[in-house]
Amino acid sequence: MVPGNSVIHRISPLPKLLLAGCVLVLSFSTRNPAILGALIVLGMVMVSVANIWKPFLRVMAILFPILLTLITLQSIAPAFPRPWTPIVSMGPFTIYQEGIYSGVTMVERATSMTIFALAAIMTTHPSDLFASLQKIGMPYVLNFILTMTLQLIPILQKEFTTVLSAQKSRGLKGTGFAAVLPSMVPVFVGAIERVQQLSISLESRAFGSSGAKTSYRSVKVSWVDYLLMLLTTFGTCGLLYWIITDPSLDWSRTLIFAPWLAITLFTLATIGFLIFVIIAIRVVLRA
């Protein structure tokens, strides 16, 4: 979570989860680039209002170059039924109209879902999230498992950093893949010991007993949250009905990419991914 006091931070976790789920449904229900682009713009507005640009961009800097491969691969091998419409040939490869369309919409689809998911996670306290899930009927044991999983990730990261620093202070490698392998043993031994302590703590607190479960954080759902959930539900249902019933929203056969545009998209996507791979390899070799 990124601490803050924005409007998005103050919204209850349930409307944000519902919105992320509705965007997921809408993203998989259409290949219209305009609708997917509108979802991306809406997500960017949400990120701006929450003021979480720095952590958001750090995540997207890793994910987006990987997503660009969808344009490259789809351009030469479309996920569309044949026949394919060729646009231009580049050496042994042929760029197809359906491939460019499919690649662009897949990138938009994955980007829109990622933006809303990150915005929901980065503006919600984990305890508030699981307290809200418990209110809507999620089993307490499953809720606890998810909570512990999310809490262990930063703990293990911190222990890895501590072990690597200790190795470096003793003249051993402190960075890179060669340093990670020796550090895994003490980290996992510590994790097993922590699980044993956690099990004893749970038994001493009667974890499996019946009765109402409580949380140290109280999550209140206001009328504004209910209104947002209502608007999100009706808006999603209306847009979904429009997508299903209006065949003109399928632009796969009508949106024609010019040869120069197809070559530009294919080249930029390929170069972007290759630059990402080269930087990642250099970081590993430098370590």
MIVEX-348231 format. One record per residue (C-alpha): residue in one letter; z, x, y. Coordinates in steps of 0.25 Angstrom, whole numbers, plus 2048, in hexadecimal, padded with zeros to 3 digits. Last residue first. Layout:
N
aZXY ...
! end
This chain:
287
a7D68697E0 r7C886D7E6 l7C18697DA v7C785B7DA v7C58597E9 r7B685E7E7 i7B48547DC a7B98487E5 i7B184D7F1 i7A484E7E8 v7A68407E2 f7A88397EF i79C8407F5 l79483B7E8 f79982D7EB g79582D7F9 i7878337F6 t7848297EB a78881D7F4 l781823800 t7748267F8 f7738187F1 l7768117FF t76C819806 i7618177FB a7638087FB l76380780A w75681080B p750807800 a7537FA807 f75D7F1800 i7597E37FD l7647D87FD t75D7CC7F7 r75E7CF7E8 s76D7D37E8 w7707CA7F4 d7797C07EC l77F7B87F7 s7737AE7F6 p7787A97E9 d7837A17F1 t78C7997E7 i7947A57E1 i7967AD7EE w7997A07F6 y7A379C7EC l7AA7A97EC l7AA7A97FB g7B179C7FB c7BB7A07F0 t7BE7AD7F7 g7C17A6805 f7C979B7FE t7D27A57F7 t7D37AF803 l7D67A380C l7E179E803 m7E77AC801 l7E77AF810 l7EE7A1812 y7F87A5808 d7FB7B280E v7FC7AC81C w8067A1816 s80F7AD813 v8117B4805 k81E7BC806 v8207C87FD s82E7CD7FB r8307DB7F7 y83C7DF7EE s8367D77E3 t83C7CC7DA k8397C87CC a83E7BA7C7 g8447B97BA s8427BF7AC s8467CD7A8 g83C7D87A5 f8407E27B0 a84F7E17AE r8527EB7B9 s8587F67B0 e84B7F47A7 l8427F67B3 s84A8037B7 i8498087A9 s83A8057A8 l83880C7B6 q83F8197B1 q83681A7A5 v82A8177AE r82E8227B7 e83082C7AC i8228297A7 a81D82B7B5 g8248387B6 v81E83D7A9 f8108387AE v8128407BB p81784C7B4 v80B84C7AA m8008497B4 s8038557BD p7FC85E7B3 l7EF8567B4 v7EF8547C3 a7EE8637C7 a7E18657C0 f7DB8597C6 g7DE85E7D4 t7EA8627DC g7F78697DA k7F28757D2 l7FE87D7CE g8058877D6 r8138817D5 s8128797E2 k8058737DD q80B86E7D1 a8168677D8 s80C8617E2 l80485C7D6 v8118567D0 t81584F7DE t80784A7E0 f8068447D2 e81483E7D4 k80F8377E1 q8038317DA l80B82C7CE i8148257D8 p80881F7E0 i8038197D3 l8108157CD q81380A7D7 l8058037D4 t8088037C6 m8167FF7C7 t8127F37D0 l8077EF7C6 i8117EF7BA f81B7E77C2 n8127DC7C5 l80E7DB7B7 v81C7DA7B3 y81F7CF7BD p8137C77B9 m80A7C37C4 g80E7B47C9 i80A7B37D8 k8177B87DD q8167C47D4 l8097C87DA s8107C77E8 a81B7D07E3 f8117DA7DE l8097DB7EB d8167DC7F3 s81B7E77EB p80E7EF7EC h80E7EE7FB t8017E8800 t7F77EE80A m7F17F9802 i7EF7F07F6 a7E87E47FD a7DF7ED805 l7DC7F67F9 a7D87E97F1 f7D07E47FD i7C87F07FF t7C67F37F0 m7C07E57EE s7B67E77FA t7B27F57F6 a7AF7F17E7 r7A67E57EB e79F7ED7F7 v79C7F97ED m7977EF7E3 t78F7E87ED v7887F57F2 g7857F97E3 s77F7EC7DF y7767EB7EB i7727F97E9 g76F7F77DA e7687E97DC q75E7F07E6 y75C7FC7DC i75C80B7DF t7538137D5 f7588207D0 p75082C7CA g74C8317D8 m7518267E2 s74981A7E0 v74980E7EA i74C7FF7EA p74B7FB7DC t74D7EC7D9 w7547EA7CB p7507E17C1 r75A7E07BB p7687DB7BB f7717E17C5 a77C7EC7C4 p7727F67CA a76F8047C4 i76980D7CF s7708067DB q77C8027D3 l7808107D0 t77F8157DF i7858097E5 l7908097DB t7938177DD l7978147EB l7A480E7E5 i7A981C7E2 p7A78207F0 f7AF8137F5 l7BB8157EC i7C08237F0 a7BE8217FF m7C38137FD v7D18177F9 r7D3820805 l7CC81680E f7D780B80B p7E281580D k7DD81881B w7D880A81F i7E580381C n7E67FC829 a7E97EE823 v7DF7E782D s7D57F282B v7D67F081C m7D47E181D v7C87E3826 m7C27ED81C g7C47E2811 l7BD7D8819 v7B27E281B i7B17E480C l7B17D5809 a7A57D3813 g79E7DE80C l7A07D77FF i79A7CA805 a78E7D280B p78B7DA7FF n78A7CD7F6 r78D7D17E8 t7977C67E6 s7A27C17DC f7A87CF7DA s7AC7D17E8 l7B17C37EA v7BA7C47DE l7C07D17E3 v7C17CC7F1 c7C97C17EC g7D27CA7E5 a7D57D37F1 l7D77C67F9 l7E17C17EF l7E87CE7EF k7E97CE7FE p7EE7C07FE l7F97C37F4 p7FE7D07FA s8047C8806 i7FE7CC814 r8067D581C h7FE7E2818 i7F17DB81C v7F67D782A s7FA7E582C n8087EB82B g8057F7823 p809800817 v7FD80480E m800800800 
! end
